[in-house]
Each structure stands twice: as C-alpha cells, then as structure tokens.
Amino acid sequence: MLKKLLVLTIICMSLGFGQWTEVVVETMGKLNQIQVLDDGLAYVALGGTGYSGVLKTTDYGTTWDTLMYYAGEGASSLLTVAFNNTGVGFATGPIGYMVVTLDGGETWTSGVSPGGPNKTNKVRWITDTRFVAVDFKGILYYTEDNGASWTEDFALNTALLGVHGSANITALEIVDENNWLACGKKGAILKSTDGGVSWTAVTHTAGTVFFQDITAVDANSWYAVSKQGKVLFTSDGGPNIADLGANPEATIDWYCIDNFGADNLIVGGKYIDGNGVMMSSADGGSTWVAETFAGADLYNYSVRDVHMFSATDVIVVGDVGTTDGYVYILGDPGSGTGNVAPTADAGADQTMDETGPGLGVTVTLDGSGSSDSDGTVAAWEWSWDGGTASGETADVEFAAGTYSITLTVTDDGGETATDEVIIIVNAVVSVDGRMSPKTFDLHANFPNPFNPSTQISYDLAESGMVELTVYDVNGNEISNLVKGYQSAGSHSLTFSANNLPSGVYVARLTSGMNSTTRKMILMK
C-alpha cells in the first residue's frame, strides 16, 4: 500500500547551522527512527500507543509515502526499521512484534520477532544478505535467509550482565565488519572488535546514566549520548572518555546523535520540563550552539533521531506527544553536494631485497594516508596480479618481482577512489657467503621531483670499483658522489642540491662493464 502524505513547509532561522525546513507528517504517530540509504531514499519507523507504520521518502524527506500503517486498538508500535539495497526490510517493536517485506514495502507479513516478547530496540543489515536484531537484554539474532530462520547469540547479553544486573541495550552501531558498539541503561557501553562474537564493557566516569544513542567516526573515535545531558567522546576506543559538556545542568534528555566526519555533530532530545532541543558543534564538541527550529517551541516535542548527509545537510525526525509527527530538514540534501569522494593514498613505492635466495620478503602495504574530507574511510581493498588483501595496513609476503598494486578505498557514503603503489623485490644470491642482489641496478631517486635533497639507492651484483656521478643536462659534471671499491649488495646515499638551480640532472652509476643512468628533477 502506498499513500502519499501531505506536508506543510515553514522556513525558520537557526543560530547554529542556518535554515531549517519543517515538514508536518499527516500520518499520526511517533516518528521513532530514520534509516537513510542513498540518493534521497530513507525509511522511518512509526509507533506510539495505538499506531504502527513504516514511512518512505525518495526526495530527502520533503515528501513521504506510507508503506504500511495501522491505527487503533491492537496496533503494535514500531521502534526501528532497516532495509537493504534489494528491498528487503524489517521493522520491530517493543512487544516482540515484527513486520517483513521482500518487495520494497509493496506487501508485508507480520509475526513475532526472533526475541519473542522481548523489546527489540535496533535492527541492522551487516551485509545485503546478513541481518541482525538486538533485544533490550542484549541478545543478538541473526538471519541470512530474510527471516526464515534465526540464530541466537548471547555474548553481548553475558557482557551486559557484567555491567549491571538491570542494564539493557538501546542502541547498536556497526562501524565496520569487525568493530561494533552498543549502549544502554545503567551506564552500559560495550564494544566488539570481532564482528559481535565477543564483547567487552567500556569503563567511564559518567555513572549509571541511561545511554540512548551512539555514533562512530571510526573504530576508535565515537560519541554516546544519554539522559541527564551527557555527551561522551573517546578517541582511543574507550580507555579515555571525556564528557563534552553539552548540557552541564543535566536538564536535557538526549535521545539521538549523529556525526559527519570527526568535527561536525548534532544531538537531539527534549528538555526535562517539556520542549524539544537540538544542539550542533563544528569542532568535535568543544563548543555547542543551540539550534532554533520550530520544534523547540512545541511543548512535549521530542527529537527522536537525526542523520547528517553532510556538514550542512541534516534531517531530523520527531513528534509531539504520541500523535503528531514532524520532520526538520537543514540545507538542501538533494543538491548533490552531500558526499565528496575520498582520497586514496597507497603510500610510497618500495624497493627491497629478498630475505634469502627464493625466500621473498614481507612488505607492509600502508593506506593510512587515505582520507575523506566530509566523512570517514570505511574500507581499504588492495589488489594486484595474483593476489588481494584488506585493511588500512596489510602485511603481504611477496616473491622476487615487480608488482603494481591498486588500493581502492570506500567512504561511509559509498564513494570510492583508487591509488597505485609499485613494489619491487630484488632476488638475491649468495656471494662469498653474503646475500647480494642478482642484478646491477640504479633505482629511481626518492622523492622525485625533489627539493633540496633526495635519496639515491643502487644494487651491486658483484664487488668492485664503483663510480656514481651527477651531471647537468649539458653533460657537465656536478658532483662525484662515489668513487672507490664497494662490496656487492644494496647501497644508498643522500644527494643534496642546496646550491644548484632548478632543472633536470642525470645520475650515472658505473661498475666494471656495467653502466646505467637516472634522470632527477630539482624543483625549487
């Protein structure tokens, strides 16, 4: 069933971000949670006493369709919703109620959630085929066949009981395949570094506050919000956690938080005495600005969930009481400026020798220089002829040879970028019991272009008289760097050109009957 919703738009000014657009959702009920996919597509779980539904937008929240809706006695509230990229969606609620669609919301089936009567607070897709739901007790339920069968896992539940006997789970954040976060009642914050297989509690000084939501920049840097005004941040995965002081008076119950990159944050909730509230930060929580939006003037308004498309494009969902739903949109999320592609950096080219004849060598591929100006890098994939590897850094065993390796990085918005690195592994043979290269070679200097100095490396297959000289493009000798006997092996030195003008220079290496050259560019 598709029913088009009417909307009322009001423009108001904000002290923090700028202009907010108010969208009044005509379908009655609480707007509990929003799930945002790509290209303006998002879903909202609708609930409250006597209301149950799932809403959909394809234009970044400007208009909404009702995919399913029940009102009246017997309607079961929905708290959380998740769709994958093939149109399979789950929504669950507080009394074990679950609805499932396999066709993008055209048709639905209802039944009991895998947790039975337990309240299911969050549902998430891990991949397009693997889905997880977590109930308030911290029991995880997995399915890989769209809900036909489920597998229970009690690892989070066991760790949760270690925090407090009355602790529960309200939020689940899947940072990447391995790193997961969860938070909830009685000061519970837990993390997993192995994809939910095992969990450990994170210690902090906020006491037994009721954590409502958690969001991550990466595996080590994340934020959590609670009732009583707490906004916590860690940059080292939890050993050190700071209260950012967004509400030191403890007069706000924060319900939600989202980030865009490491610096841009927005938190939402409700003053304990009634009105809705949002605050934003553009410096990682060092300073906060109260957002002026129409919901702040509505008594009993609650900001339930928030999503940042970019630093200046945001969508917020909430409601007054249990009946009137409101959406607030900042900026123009559909303008195409919401996600900038990341920058891939595969590191510097590397040349090295085998550790022994035919033994190869372990090379560390390093993509830590990759970045994303408006978000985070979510995945690093390395590929070359005959192999692949994953991770920001990867230790790979290479045999002798030359390898062109491509790094593909993907950001949290799904955009990708690539970079290449060349790895040269020299074969070695035994010369008088010593390990030496099999070839005579003058490697490309690094860096090149350079200013004012550069590293020159070369290999000698045999011991003997060696001469390394630098010339200008007219053949004039500039500097005689090496002249004398050297043993077989790999050698390197630094060439400094402090007193030379910019231009092209040539390095010539000669030993016995062997001679080779390399061009070097000095750029001041």
C-alpha positions as CSV (number, residue, x, y, z in Angstrom):
1,M,0.0,0.0,0.0
2,L,1.3,3.4,-0.9
3,K,-0.4,6.5,0.4
4,K,1.1,10.0,-0.3
5,L,1.4,12.2,2.7
6,L,0.6,15.9,2.7
7,V,3.3,18.3,4.0
8,L,3.4,21.8,5.4
9,T,6.6,23.7,5.0
10,I,7.8,26.5,7.2
11,I,11.2,28.2,7.0
12,C,12.8,29.4,10.2
13,M,16.3,30.7,11.1
14,S,18.9,28.8,13.2
15,L,21.6,30.2,15.4
16,G,23.8,27.3,14.5
17,F,23.5,25.8,11.1
18,G,21.2,28.0,9.1
19,Q,17.7,27.5,7.7
20,W,15.5,24.5,8.8
21,T,12.5,23.4,6.8
22,E,9.6,21.9,8.8
23,V,7.6,19.1,7.3
24,V,4.4,18.1,9.1
25,V,3.7,14.4,8.6
26,E,-0.1,13.8,8.3
27,T,0.0,10.2,9.3
28,M,-0.4,10.1,13.1
29,G,2.1,8.5,15.4
30,K,5.6,8.8,16.8
31,L,8.5,9.1,14.3
32,N,10.9,6.8,16.3
33,Q,13.8,6.1,14.0
34,I,15.1,7.0,10.5
35,Q,17.2,4.8,8.3
36,V,18.9,6.7,5.4
37,L,20.2,4.9,2.3
38,D,21.4,6.6,-0.9
39,D,20.0,9.1,-3.4
40,G,17.3,10.6,-1.2
41,L,15.9,7.2,0.0
42,A,15.0,6.9,3.7
43,Y,12.6,5.0,5.9
44,V,11.0,5.9,9.2
45,A,9.6,3.5,11.9
46,L,6.3,4.9,13.2
47,G,4.8,3.9,16.5
48,G,3.2,5.1,19.8
49,T,0.1,3.8,21.6
50,G,-2.4,2.7,19.0
51,Y,-0.2,3.4,16.0
52,S,2.1,1.3,13.8
53,G,3.7,2.1,10.5
54,V,6.6,2.5,8.1
55,L,7.1,5.6,6.0
56,K,9.3,6.2,3.0
57,T,10.9,9.2,1.2
58,T,12.7,9.3,-2.1
59,D,13.4,13.1,-2.0
60,Y,15.5,13.5,1.2
61,G,12.4,13.9,3.4
62,T,10.5,16.6,1.5
63,T,7.5,14.2,0.9
64,W,6.6,10.9,2.4
65,D,4.8,7.7,1.4
66,T,3.1,5.4,3.8
67,L,4.3,1.8,3.1
68,M,2.2,0.3,5.9
69,Y,0.0,1.8,8.7
70,Y,-2.3,0.6,11.4
71,A,-4.2,2.7,13.9
72,G,-6.5,1.9,16.7
73,E,-6.7,-0.8,19.3
74,G,-4.3,-3.7,18.8
75,A,-1.8,-1.6,16.6
76,S,1.8,-2.5,17.7
77,S,4.3,0.3,17.9
78,L,7.4,0.1,15.7
79,L,10.7,1.3,17.1
80,T,13.3,0.5,14.5
81,V,13.4,-0.2,10.7
82,A,16.1,-1.4,8.3
83,F,16.1,-2.0,4.6
84,N,18.9,-3.5,2.4
85,N,19.7,-2.5,-1.1
86,T,17.5,-5.2,-2.6
87,G,14.2,-4.0,-1.0
88,V,14.1,-6.5,1.9
89,G,13.0,-4.6,5.1
90,F,12.4,-5.5,8.7
91,A,10.7,-3.3,11.4
92,T,10.2,-4.4,15.0
93,G,8.7,-3.0,18.2
94,P,8.5,-3.2,22.0
95,I,6.4,-6.3,22.5
96,G,8.1,-8.7,20.1
97,Y,6.1,-7.5,17.0
98,M,7.8,-7.7,13.7
99,V,6.9,-6.9,10.1
100,V,8.8,-8.0,7.0
101,T,8.7,-7.0,3.3
102,L,10.6,-8.7,0.5
103,D,9.5,-6.3,-2.3
104,G,10.4,-2.8,-1.1
105,G,7.3,-2.3,1.0
106,E,4.6,-3.3,-1.5
107,T,3.5,-6.2,0.6
108,W,4.2,-7.1,4.3
109,T,3.9,-10.1,6.5
110,S,3.7,-9.7,10.3
111,G,4.6,-12.0,13.1
112,V,6.7,-12.5,16.3
113,S,10.2,-11.1,16.3
114,P,13.0,-13.6,16.9
115,G,13.3,-12.4,20.5
116,G,9.7,-13.4,21.3
117,P,8.0,-11.0,23.7
118,N,11.3,-9.1,24.3
119,K,11.5,-5.5,23.2
120,T,13.7,-5.2,20.1
121,N,15.4,-1.9,20.1
122,K,17.6,-2.0,17.0
123,V,17.8,-3.8,13.7
124,R,20.7,-3.6,11.2
125,W,21.9,-5.0,8.0
126,I,25.5,-6.2,8.3
127,T,25.6,-7.0,4.5
128,D,22.9,-7.2,1.9
129,T,22.3,-10.8,3.0
130,R,23.1,-10.9,6.7
131,F,20.8,-9.1,9.2
132,V,21.0,-8.7,12.9
133,A,18.4,-7.6,15.6
134,V,19.2,-6.9,19.2
135,D,16.6,-7.0,22.0
136,F,16.8,-5.0,25.2
137,K,18.5,-7.8,27.0
138,G,21.4,-7.7,24.6
139,I,20.6,-11.0,22.8
140,L,21.6,-10.8,19.2
141,Y,19.5,-12.6,16.5
142,Y,21.0,-13.2,13.0
143,T,19.3,-14.3,9.8
144,E,20.8,-14.9,6.3
145,D,17.5,-16.0,4.7
146,N,15.3,-13.0,5.2
147,G,13.9,-14.2,8.5
148,A,13.0,-17.7,7.6
149,S,15.4,-18.9,10.3
150,W,17.3,-17.2,13.1
151,T,20.4,-17.9,15.2
152,E,20.7,-16.6,18.7
153,D,23.9,-15.2,20.3
154,F,24.3,-14.4,24.0
155,A,27.8,-12.9,24.0
156,L,26.5,-9.3,24.3
157,N,23.9,-10.4,26.9
158,T,26.6,-12.0,29.1
159,A,28.9,-8.9,28.9
160,L,25.9,-6.7,29.6
161,L,25.0,-8.5,32.8
162,G,28.6,-7.9,33.9
163,V,27.9,-4.2,33.8
164,H,24.8,-4.2,35.9
165,G,22.0,-6.7,36.6
166,S,19.4,-4.2,35.4
167,A,21.4,-3.0,32.3
168,N,19.8,-3.1,28.9
169,I,20.6,-2.2,25.3
170,T,19.0,0.8,23.4
171,A,21.4,1.3,20.5
172,L,23.7,-0.7,18.2
173,E,26.3,0.8,15.9
174,I,28.1,-1.3,13.3
175,V,31.2,0.7,12.5
176,D,32.6,-1.9,10.1
177,E,32.7,-5.6,9.6
178,N,34.7,-6.2,12.8
179,N,34.0,-3.2,15.1
180,W,30.6,-2.9,16.7
181,L,29.3,-0.7,19.6
182,A,26.3,-0.9,21.9
183,C,25.0,1.2,24.7
184,G,22.0,1.4,27.0
185,K,20.7,1.6,30.6
186,K,22.8,1.7,33.8
187,G,25.8,3.3,32.1
188,A,26.3,0.4,29.6
189,I,28.7,0.9,26.8
190,L,30.2,-2.2,25.2
191,K,32.3,-2.8,22.1
192,S,33.2,-5.8,19.9
193,T,36.3,-6.0,17.7
194,D,35.4,-9.3,16.1
195,G,32.0,-8.7,14.5
196,G,29.9,-9.3,17.6
197,V,31.5,-12.7,18.5
198,S,32.8,-11.3,21.8
199,W,32.1,-8.1,23.8
200,T,33.9,-6.1,26.5
201,A,32.4,-3.3,28.7
202,V,33.9,0.2,28.3
203,T,34.6,1.9,31.6
204,H,33.8,5.6,32.1
205,T,33.1,8.2,34.8
206,A,29.5,9.1,33.8
207,G,28.0,6.6,36.3
208,T,24.8,4.7,35.6
209,V,23.2,7.1,33.3
210,F,20.8,5.9,30.6
211,F,22.6,6.0,27.3
212,Q,20.2,6.4,24.3
213,D,22.4,6.5,21.2
214,I,25.9,6.1,19.9
215,T,27.7,7.1,16.7
216,A,31.2,6.5,15.4
217,V,33.8,8.3,13.4
218,D,35.9,5.1,13.2
219,A,36.7,2.1,15.4
220,N,38.4,4.2,18.0
221,S,36.6,7.6,17.9
222,W,32.9,7.6,18.9
223,Y,30.3,9.6,20.8
224,A,27.5,8.5,23.1
225,V,24.5,10.5,24.5
226,S,22.3,9.9,27.5
227,K,19.5,11.2,29.6
228,Q,20.6,13.8,32.1
229,G,22.5,15.7,29.4
230,K,25.7,13.6,28.9
231,V,27.6,13.6,25.6
232,L,30.7,11.4,25.9
233,F,33.6,11.1,23.4
234,T,36.6,8.8,23.1
235,S,39.4,8.9,20.5
236,D,41.2,5.7,21.7
237,G,38.4,3.1,21.7
238,G,37.3,3.7,25.3
239,P,40.2,3.8,27.8
240,N,39.9,7.6,27.9
241,I,36.4,9.1,27.7
242,A,35.5,12.7,28.1
243,D,32.2,14.4,28.9
244,L,31.9,17.2,26.2
245,G,29.7,19.3,28.5
246,A,26.8,20.0,26.0
247,N,24.4,20.2,29.0
248,P,26.2,20.5,32.3
249,E,23.0,21.5,34.0
250,A,21.6,18.0,33.2
251,T,18.3,19.5,32.1
252,I,18.1,17.6,28.8
253,D,17.4,14.0,27.9
254,W,19.4,13.4,24.8
255,Y,17.8,10.8,22.5
256,C,20.0,10.8,19.4
257,I,23.3,11.9,17.9
258,D,25.0,11.8,14.5
259,N,28.3,12.9,13.2
260,F,29.7,13.9,9.8
261,G,33.4,13.3,10.0
262,A,35.3,13.9,13.2
263,D,34.2,17.5,13.8
264,N,30.6,18.0,12.8
265,L,28.0,16.8,15.3
266,I,24.3,17.3,16.1
267,V,22.4,16.0,19.1
268,G,18.7,16.0,19.7
269,G,16.3,15.3,22.6
270,K,13.9,17.0,24.9
271,Y,14.2,19.3,27.9
272,I,13.0,17.5,31.0
273,D,10.4,20.2,31.5
274,G,8.9,19.8,28.1
275,N,10.2,21.4,24.8
276,G,12.3,19.8,22.1
277,V,16.0,20.7,21.7
278,M,18.9,20.3,19.2
279,M,22.5,21.4,19.6
280,S,25.3,21.4,17.0
281,S,29.0,21.5,17.1
282,A,31.5,22.2,14.3
283,D,34.6,21.4,16.4
284,G,34.1,17.9,17.7
285,G,32.1,19.0,20.7
286,S,34.5,21.7,22.1
287,T,31.7,24.3,21.7
288,W,28.0,23.9,21.2
289,V,25.3,26.1,19.6
290,A,21.6,25.7,20.3
291,E,19.6,25.2,17.1
292,T,16.5,27.3,16.7
293,F,13.8,25.3,14.9
294,A,10.0,25.2,15.2
295,G,10.0,22.0,17.2
296,A,11.8,23.9,20.1
297,D,8.6,25.9,20.5
298,L,6.3,22.9,20.7
299,Y,5.6,21.7,24.2
300,N,6.2,18.0,24.6
301,Y,8.1,17.8,21.3
302,S,10.8,15.1,21.2
303,V,13.7,14.9,18.7
304,R,13.8,11.1,18.2
305,D,16.5,10.6,15.5
306,V,18.9,12.5,13.3
307,H,21.0,11.9,10.2
308,M,23.8,14.1,8.8
309,F,24.1,13.9,5.0
310,S,27.0,16.4,5.2
311,A,28.3,19.1,7.5
312,T,25.4,21.4,6.3
313,D,22.7,19.0,5.3
314,V,20.7,17.3,8.1
315,I,17.4,15.5,8.6
316,V,15.7,15.2,12.0
317,V,12.5,13.2,12.9
318,G,10.4,13.6,16.0
319,D,6.9,14.2,17.3
320,V,4.6,15.9,19.8
321,G,3.2,13.5,22.3
322,T,2.2,10.3,20.5
323,T,0.3,11.7,17.6
324,D,1.9,14.5,15.5
325,G,5.0,13.7,13.6
326,Y,7.4,16.4,12.4
327,V,10.5,16.2,10.1
328,Y,13.1,19.0,10.0
329,I,15.4,19.4,7.1
330,L,18.6,21.5,7.1
331,G,20.1,22.8,3.8
332,D,19.5,21.0,0.5
333,P,20.5,17.3,0.9
334,G,19.5,16.6,-2.7
335,S,21.7,19.2,-4.3
336,G,24.4,16.6,-4.9
337,T,27.0,18.2,-2.6
338,G,26.3,15.8,0.3
339,N,29.1,13.3,-0.2
340,V,32.5,14.1,-1.6
341,A,34.6,11.2,-2.8
342,P,37.5,10.1,-0.6
343,T,41.2,10.4,-1.4
344,A,43.2,7.2,-1.8
345,D,46.9,7.1,-0.8
346,A,48.7,3.8,-1.3
347,G,51.9,5.1,0.2
348,A,55.4,5.5,-1.4
349,D,56.9,3.0,-3.9
350,Q,59.1,0.4,-2.2
351,T,62.2,-1.4,-3.3
352,M,63.8,-4.2,-1.2
353,D,65.7,-7.4,-1.4
354,E,64.6,-10.9,-0.6
355,T,65.4,-12.1,2.9
356,G,67.3,-15.0,1.3
357,P,67.6,-16.8,-2.0
358,G,64.0,-17.7,-3.1
359,L,62.5,-16.7,0.3
360,G,60.8,-13.5,-0.8
361,V,60.1,-10.7,1.8
362,T,57.2,-9.4,3.9
363,V,56.0,-6.0,2.7
364,T,53.7,-3.7,4.6
365,L,51.1,-2.0,2.4
366,D,50.1,1.2,4.1
367,G,47.0,3.1,3.2
368,S,46.8,5.2,6.3
369,G,47.3,8.4,4.3
370,S,43.9,8.0,2.7
371,S,41.3,10.4,3.8
372,D,37.7,11.6,3.3
373,S,37.0,15.4,3.6
374,D,33.3,15.0,4.5
375,G,33.2,11.7,6.3
376,T,35.3,8.7,7.0
377,V,37.1,5.9,5.0
378,A,35.2,2.8,5.7
379,A,37.2,0.1,3.8
380,W,40.6,-0.4,2.2
381,E,41.0,-3.1,-0.5
382,W,44.4,-4.0,-2.1
383,S,44.7,-5.9,-5.4
384,W,47.4,-7.0,-7.8
385,D,48.0,-9.6,-10.4
386,G,47.7,-12.8,-8.4
387,G,46.5,-11.5,-5.0
388,T,44.3,-9.3,-2.8
389,A,44.4,-8.0,0.8
390,S,42.2,-5.9,3.0
391,G,42.7,-3.3,5.7
392,E,44.2,0.1,6.2
393,T,47.6,-1.7,6.5
394,A,48.4,-5.2,5.3
395,D,51.5,-7.3,5.7
396,V,51.9,-9.4,2.5
397,E,54.6,-11.9,1.5
398,F,56.0,-11.2,-2.0
399,A,58.4,-13.3,-4.1
400,A,61.0,-11.6,-6.2
401,G,59.5,-9.4,-8.9
402,T,57.8,-6.1,-9.7
403,Y,54.2,-5.6,-8.5
404,S,51.7,-2.8,-9.4
405,I,49.3,-2.7,-6.6
406,T,45.9,-0.9,-6.6
407,L,44.4,0.5,-3.4
408,T,40.6,1.1,-3.5
409,V,39.1,3.0,-0.6
410,T,35.4,3.4,0.1
411,D,34.0,6.1,2.3
412,D,31.0,6.0,4.6
413,G,28.8,7.3,1.8
414,G,29.7,4.6,-0.6
415,E,32.0,6.7,-2.8
416,T,35.3,5.1,-3.9
417,A,38.8,6.3,-5.0
418,T,42.0,4.4,-6.1
419,D,45.7,4.9,-6.0
420,E,48.7,2.7,-7.1
421,V,52.0,1.8,-5.5
422,I,54.9,-0.1,-7.1
423,I,56.7,-2.8,-5.0
424,I,60.0,-4.1,-6.3
425,V,61.5,-7.2,-4.7
426,N,65.1,-7.9,-5.8
427,A,66.1,-11.6,-6.0
428,V,69.4,-12.4,-4.1
429,V,72.1,-14.9,-4.5
430,S,74.9,-15.9,-2.2
431,V,78.3,-14.1,-2.9
432,D,81.1,-15.4,-0.7
433,G,78.5,-16.2,2.0
434,R,76.8,-12.8,1.8
435,M,73.4,-12.1,0.4
436,S,73.6,-9.8,-2.6
437,P,71.3,-8.7,-5.4
438,K,71.3,-10.7,-8.6
439,T,71.3,-7.5,-10.7
440,F,73.2,-4.3,-11.2
441,D,70.6,-1.5,-10.8
442,L,70.3,2.2,-10.1
443,H,66.8,2.8,-8.6
444,A,64.7,5.9,-9.2
445,N,65.6,8.5,-6.6
446,F,63.0,9.4,-4.0
447,P,61.5,11.9,-3.8
448,N,61.5,12.9,-7.5
449,P,61.0,15.8,-8.1
450,F,62.9,16.9,-5.0
451,N,63.9,20.0,-3.1
452,P,66.7,20.2,-1.9
453,S,67.7,16.6,-1.3
454,T,66.8,13.2,-2.5
455,Q,67.8,9.6,-1.7
456,I,69.7,7.6,-4.4
457,S,69.7,3.8,-4.0
458,Y,71.5,1.2,-6.1
459,D,72.4,-2.5,-6.2
460,L,75.7,-4.2,-7.0
461,A,75.6,-7.8,-8.0
462,E,79.4,-8.1,-7.6
463,S,82.1,-6.3,-5.5
464,G,84.4,-3.9,-7.4
465,M,85.3,-0.3,-8.3
466,V,82.2,1.9,-8.3
467,E,81.6,5.4,-9.5
468,L,78.4,7.4,-9.0
469,T,78.4,10.9,-10.6
470,V,75.7,13.6,-11.1
471,Y,75.7,15.7,-14.4
472,D,73.6,18.5,-15.7
473,V,71.7,18.2,-19.0
474,N,74.7,19.6,-20.9
475,G,77.0,16.8,-19.6
476,N,78.9,18.9,-17.1
477,E,79.9,17.1,-14.0
478,I,78.1,18.5,-10.9
479,S,79.2,16.1,-8.2
480,N,81.1,12.9,-7.8
481,L,79.2,11.1,-5.1
482,V,81.1,7.7,-5.0
483,K,84.5,6.7,-6.4
484,G,86.1,3.6,-5.0
485,Y,85.8,0.0,-4.1
486,Q,82.4,-1.2,-2.8
487,S,81.2,-4.7,-1.8
488,A,78.3,-6.4,-3.5
489,G,74.9,-5.5,-2.0
490,S,72.4,-2.7,-1.8
491,H,73.7,0.9,-1.1
492,S,72.0,4.3,-0.6
493,L,73.1,7.9,0.0
494,T,71.6,11.4,0.0
495,F,72.3,13.9,-2.7
496,S,71.9,17.5,-1.6
497,A,71.4,20.3,-4.2
498,N,71.2,23.3,-1.9
499,N,73.3,25.4,-4.2
500,L,72.0,24.2,-7.5
501,P,69.3,25.8,-9.7
502,S,66.1,24.0,-10.6
503,G,66.4,21.7,-13.6
504,V,67.0,18.2,-14.8
505,Y,70.1,16.3,-13.6
506,V,71.4,12.9,-14.5
507,A,72.9,10.3,-12.1
508,R,75.3,7.8,-13.7
509,L,76.3,4.6,-11.9
510,T,79.3,2.7,-13.3
511,S,80.9,-0.6,-12.1
512,G,83.1,-2.8,-14.2
513,M,81.5,-3.2,-17.6
514,N,78.1,-2.1,-16.2
515,S,76.7,1.5,-16.5
516,T,73.2,3.0,-16.1
517,T,71.6,6.4,-15.6
518,R,68.6,8.0,-14.0
519,K,67.0,11.4,-14.5
520,M,66.4,13.6,-11.4
521,I,64.3,16.7,-11.3
522,L,65.2,19.5,-8.9
523,M,62.2,21.8,-8.4
524,K,62.7,24.8,-6.1
